[in-house]
Amino acid sequence: MRSRQRGVNLGFLMLISQLFRIGPSNVPPVTLATLGLNIYLFLAPQKQLLDVCISVQNAYIYKDWTRLIFSPFYHADDWHLYFNMVSLLWKGIQLERRLGSPWFAYIIGVFSLMTGVVYIILEMVLTEFTKDPSYSRQCAVGFSGVLFALKVINNHYFPGGVAHVFGFPIANKYACWVELVAIHLVSPGTSFVGHLAGIVVGLLYTKGPLKKIMKMCAGVVSSDGGYSRGSYFNYSGSGHAQRRPNYGFNIPTGPLTWEEIRQRRLNRFEG
């Protein structure tokens, strides 16, 4: 989640390049549909960012709860969209194959709402604790809160291994916390609380009652959501779930390195 202005440029072109490098036919249906929705709303937004961004003031005080629905699927600029959607591709490929498309779609829907709810709660707590009303006005958009939640459950279903955060190897179980801090330090305009909200939602699913509540609501009784693991997408040609690395921020970026892209983003907004 973050709050900047939108623009179409290199980031969007790199996203399309990355999608075709993987091959749209190799992306499971819910992941592909979610990617498509985010791209569509970026290219043809139905509302202005100020009308969809979520904050305590807009959603809770003014009772505009529709922001819980719209805010995750709007992005501030093309780089914001690029990093989020490339991350979605890798996480979606692993998790949708592991859980099945129906349950993964259910997770995307619930997490999209829950990250907004938790974000509002955290901002309300900060406002009360610090006595600083500016926290209630901080308005955020973007899919990264959901992605942090997916990262937590990805590490739950694929334990062990190492993620690379800005080139440094980090054990997967700690990667989301390291990324939470690292992203905020490298790009202060991002929403620290929005990312933290995603981690909280992921923990509520893996260690709290959220998964059980979701299964009760869906009438599902099996431990893995009751869906075949490989019935919708078979990335390696095998019908069995396989352990795969959590790509995190170790993302192939074509001719530009991660550090170069980050530096261009910083230069772009420092000017």
N, C-alpha and C positions, 0 to 999 in steps of 0.2 A: 504494500500500500504506500502511496505517496501523493504529492500534490503539486504538480507542475503543469506546464502548458504542453500541448500536443503538437507534433509536427511529423510529416512523413519524409523520411530520408534514408540514409544508409542502413539504419537498424531494421527498417521494414523490409528492405530488399534482402538483407542477410537472413531474415527470418524465412522468407519465401525460399531462398537458396537452401537453407538448412532443411526445410520441409521436403523439398524435392531430392535432396541428397539422401535422406532417409527413405523416401518414397511414400507418398500418401497411402498406397495400398498396404504398407507395412505398419500403419498406425491404426490401432483399434478404434472402433466406431465412436465410442463416447469421448475418448480423448480427441479424436479428429473433429467431432461436432463442437466440443468445448473450445478448441483452437479456432474453429471457423467462426463461432459466435464472437469471440474476442476480437478477431480480425475485422469482422463485419462492423461491429460497433465502433472500432477505431476508424475505419474508412468512411462509415456513414453513421455517425453518432445520432441517436434519436433525441438526446438531450445534451445540454452544456455540462461541463465538468462540475461547475458550481451547483448545478441542479441535481447531481447524483452523488457527489462526495458525501461521506458519512462523518458525522460528528455528534457529540452529546447535544449540542445546541440544535442542530437541524433535525436529528432523528428523535431524540428523547424529549427535549423541551418543546419543539414545534410539532412533534408527533408525525413527522414525515417518514414513516416506516418503510415506504417504498424504496428508500435509499439502501436498505439492507439487501434488496434484490439487485439493484442496478450497480452499486458501487464496485463490486468485485470485477465486473466485466468491462469497465472503462479504464483507459490508460492515459497517462499524462503526455507521453511522447513516444516516438518510435523505438527508442532504446529501452524504455520501460516495458513496452510490449514485447520487444525482442527477447530480453533476458527472461521475462516471465514465461513466455510461450515455449522457448527452447527447454526451459526447466520442466514445463508441463509435459512436453513430448517424452522426455526420458522417464519421468515418474509415471506418466500414464501408461507407457509401454510395459513397464514392470507390474504396476498395480492392477491395471485392468485385466491383464493376462492372469494374474494371481487370483483375483477376486471374482472375475466375470463381469461382463458389461453392465448388467442390471444393478448389481450391488455397487459397482464403481460409480455409476450415474447417481445412485442414491447418496453416496458419500459426497460427490461433488455438490449436489443440491444442498445437503445438510450443512456441509462445511462452509459453503458460500454464505449462508445465513448466520451460522454460529460464530464465524470469525468477526462478523460485524457486531453481533451482540456482545461478545467478549471484549471487543475493542471499545465499545461504549462504556462497558462496566469498568474497564481498566482506566479509561480517561476520567470517569467520574471519581474513581478512587484517588487518582492523582490530583484532581481538582480539590477534593476534600482534604487530602493529606498536605498539600503544599499551599493551599489557600490561594492558588493562582488560577483565575478563571480562564486564562488563555488555553488551558488544556481542554476545556469544554468546547472551544471554537476550532480546534485543530481538525481539519477536514481531509479525509484520505480517500483515494481510489486505488484500484488495482487488484490483481489476482495473487499477489505475493503472500498475503496472509493465508490463503487456501493452500498455496504451495508449501509453506512452512508446516502446515498441518499434515499434508501429504508426505512430506519428508519424514516426519515423526513416525507415521504408520508404515512407511516404506522401510525404515530401519527396524521396525517391529517385525515385519514379515520377512525381511532379508537381513537378519542380524549379522554382526561382525563386519569385517572389511574396513576399507579406508576410503575416505573422501578427500579430495584435494581442494582446499580453500585458499584461493590466491596463490596456488603453487605449493602450499604446505600440506603434507599428509596429516589428516586428522581422523581418529577413530570415528566411525559412523555414528556411534551413540552420543558423541559430543559435538558432531559437526553442526547441527542446527543451532546450538548455543554459540559456537565460535562464529558462524555466519551472521547470527543476530547482531553480535558486537562489531564484527569486521565490516559489514555492509554499512552500518551506521557511521563508523569512523571514516570510511572511504567516501561515502556519499551521504552527508548529513541531512540532505533534503528528504531522504526516505523516512518512512514512518516506523520508528523503532517499536512503538506500541502496537501498530498493525501487525508486524512480524511476530512480536511476542504473543499476540492474541492467537495467531495461527499455531504456535507451539503449544499453547494452553489447550486449544481445541484438539490437537493431535494427542496430547496426553490424556485428555478426557475420554478419548476413544480407546486408546491402548491400555490405560491404567485406571480409568474412571468408569462411570456408568453409561457413557454416551453410546457405546456399541450395543450394550444390552438394551437400552431404551429404543435405539433404532431397530433392532431385531424384533422387539416386542411390537413396535408400531407397524412393521412390515409383515408381521406374522411369520417370521423366519426363525427356525429353531436350530439349524446346524451352526457349528462354531465358526465356519468361514463364510457365512452369508448364504449358504445353501445353493451355491452355483458352481458349475464345473470350472476348473481353473483354466483350462486351455481351449474351451469350446468356442471362443469368439475370436481368438487371435493366437497365432502360432509363429512367433518371431524366428525360432531356430529350426523349425521343422519337426519339433518334438511336441507331443501332446501333454507333456508334464511340465509343471512349474520348475523353473530353474533359478538358482541364486545368481543374481547379477549385481554388478557394482552400482553404488549410488553415485550418479555423476555429479550431483551438486553443482558447483561452479566450475568443474573441470570439463568445460563444454568446448567442442571443436568450433572454431570461429572463422574458418577459412583463412584468408590472407592476413588477417589482423590477429595479433595476440590479445589475450584478455587484458593485460596491462595497458596496451595501446588503446583499446576500446574504452577502458575506464578513464584513461587520461584525456581522451577526446571528449568524453561526457563531462568531466570536471572542467576542462577548458571552456566548453560550450556554455556552461552555466555560471562560470566565474566572470565572464566578460560582461 
